Amino acid sequence: MPDPTLVFDYLCARFGVDIDFSDERGMTTTEVAVITFLLVGAAIVVLGIIYTAAKGNADNIPTPEQPAG
């Protein structure tokens, strides 16, 4: 079985992809933190909506009455 790094390097060369892992361009830690904060906030809002809908449905379940006997 060939070395995975050799396969990766071959595919990068074959498709003309130049990947330099020492390059420091890209997203900074602050950007990642802000995006994570927004995603967590959105998840909390969605969970709140789901919880409210589930609680409303549970509160609207009618209680059965006993038959007269």
N, C-alpha and C positions, 0 to 999 in steps of 0.2 A: 504494500500500500504506500503510495507516495506521501511525502511530508505535506501536511495541509498548507504550510506557508509557501511551499513551492507551487502548489496548485493556485493559491491566491495570487502569487506574483505572476504566474503565467497568465491567468485570466485578466489581471490588470494590464499586462503588457499587450495581450491580444486585443483587448477592447480600447486601448489607448487611455486608460484611466491612470492619472498620476496622483498617487496618494503619498503625502509626506506627513508622517505622524509627529514630526518635531515641529510642525507648523502650529502656531498658537492662535491662528485666526479661528473665529467661531463664536459661539455664545459664551458670554461671561457668566460668572457665578450669580451676579445680581439678576441677569435676565432669566436664568433658570429658576431662581428663587421666586421671582414675580410670577412666572408662568405656573409654577407649582402652587403658589398661593391662590391664583385665580382658579385653577382646576379644583383645588380642595374646596374653595368657596362655592363653586358651581355644584360640586357633589353634595355639599351640605344643603343647598337649596333644593336640589332634586330629592334628597332623602326626606326633607321636611314636607315637600308636596306629597310624596308617597305615604308618609306617616299620617298626614292629615286626611288623605283620602281613605286610607285603611281604617282609621279611627271613626270617621264619619259613616262608613259602611257598617262597621261593627255596632255602632250606636243605633243604627236604623233597623237592626234585626228585630222583628216583632217577637214578643213573648207569647207563647201559645197559652190559651186559656184551657182550663180543665173542663172536660165535658160534664154536663149536669147529670147527676146520677141518682 
